[in-house]
Amino acid sequence: MRVADNLNAALHDLLDRDPRAYLLGEDITDPYGGAFKISRGLSERFPGRVLSTPISEGALTGMAAGLALAGDTAIAEIMFGDFVTLAFDQLVNFAAKSVTMYGRRLPLRMVVRCPSGGGRGYGPTHSQSPQKHLLGVPGLAIYEVSPFHDNHAVFAAMLDRGEPCVLFEDKVLYTRPMFPAAEPFRLTPPETPDGVARVALPGGDPDCVIIATGGTACKALAAMRALLLEDEINAALLVPSRLYPFEFPAEIGSAGTVFVVEESTAGGTWGAEVAHVLHDRMWDRLDRPVQLVHSADSIIPTAAHLEERVLVSESSIHRAIRRALRG
């Protein structure tokens, strides 16, 4: 099953199980089914609860928050994650605050889906990874789709939080298989739906640990294979589903070198937040400061050869790890 199919099946299951669940977004009804076809088939099966909206990210996010505040379940789709900035006020000043602003806790069952990331030639305003702009907001949880987490369980975990969540979906993952083959590494599924998946060689301690999310996890896995074959560097990969609030992963073990990989540009990023937590918790076990691997400080070009130079890649992950461990 592809990641896109798993997301679609999770939405079908959610709407089937919850008669008070609504799906809102631009062009999400059939026959179009959304820009990336994640909502295909839903409007025919659940008429009246799958609603195409006007082209206003602020309006559709505010409507979703209002439904959630009234006790319904709301899933909102931002056509391209870049446009979540247009819904910033509704997320930060309305949805996130409404959980605790009225003198008692009011659970908001709300998820805002954001297709994000580059690698498809969509250019500067349709290829960004804006996760860092929503980190650290009280009452707002940030998640990212990965091929190692079943989205049925992830949606359930987000809604069980009773607070608004933003789910980033790296567009390059849509056509990738769920739970891809990881040989010679072994996949250890997460213990909880929003926990950390581990991909590593069986037995023994790795030379380093890579923490990566979304589509960067697949690039990191490819880099791990090359490092093992070409440089005899044994790396372990940790893939969290929830980015914020970030919890220290017990799976990190005693590795002396940690790399955090993300597609965002440097500065005030999720990776920097993770590094801060790791430095605080395991400074005495680190051989060197946590290393950050990210995209170049640049807008994202449309031309494929230029886009490749800007975005974090298998080769840039390989180079960063080899340089740190082999000099």
C-alpha positions, 0 to 999 in steps of 0.5 A: 500500500502506498502512503497516499492510499494509507492516508485515504483509507485512514480518512475513510475509516475516521469518517465511518466511525465518527458521524460527527466528523467533517472534512474541509478543504479546497477542491476535495470533493469528487471527481477531483478528490484534492490536489493529491487525491488523498480525499478521493471517494470520500464525498460520494460516500459521506455527502454533507460531511466532505465540503469543498470550501472557497479559496481561503485558508484562514476561513476553512481553518477557522470553520474547522476550529469552530466545528471542533469547539462545538464538539464535532471532529474537523479535518482541514486540508491546506492544499499546499503546506506553504499556505498554512501561513495564511491560517496562522492567526486561526491556528495560533490565536483561536484554535490553540488558545480555545482549548484553555481560554474559557475557564475550563478545558474544552477539547478540540478534535481538529487536524489540519493536513499540510502537504509539504516539501520539495522534490517535485519541481513546484517552485519557491512557494509550493515546495517549502517545509514550514514546520518550524514556524508552528513549533512551541505554540502552547496547545498546538501539536505538530506531527509528520507523516512517515512510511513507518507509521500507520495513519489510522493509528496516527489520526486516532492519537492526534484526535485523542489529544483533544487539542488542535494538531497540524499534520505535515505530509511530505509530498514525495511520500505519497507514491512511496510504499508503506513500511518500505524494505529496509534490508539489511536493517530491521524495522522496530515499529513504534510502541505507541501510535505517535511514538518513534520507529527504529531502523537499525542493524540487529544487535550491537551499538551503532556508530551514530544515530540519525533522527529524521522525519517524513521524506527525509527518513527515506533519504537517511535510510538510503544514506545509511546503506551507502555508509555501511557498504562504503565506509563501514559506518553503522548508523541507526535511524529514529523516525518520530511521528510527533514533532512537538511536543518532542519527547526524548526517545528512549531508543536513542541508547548510548550513541556518542554522535547524533544527527538530526535531518530535516528539510527546513532551512536552518534557523529556529528549526525542529532540529535545533529544538531536538538538539537542545533537548538531547544536549540537556539530557545526554551531554555526558554521553555525546562525543560531539554536539548534535549535528544538524543536516538541513536544506540550504539557506535559499528559496527552492528553485523550480528547475530540477537540477537547481532544486536538488542542490538546495534540498537536503538529500541522500548525498548531503546526509552521507557527506555530513556523517562521513565528515563528522566520523571519518574527517 
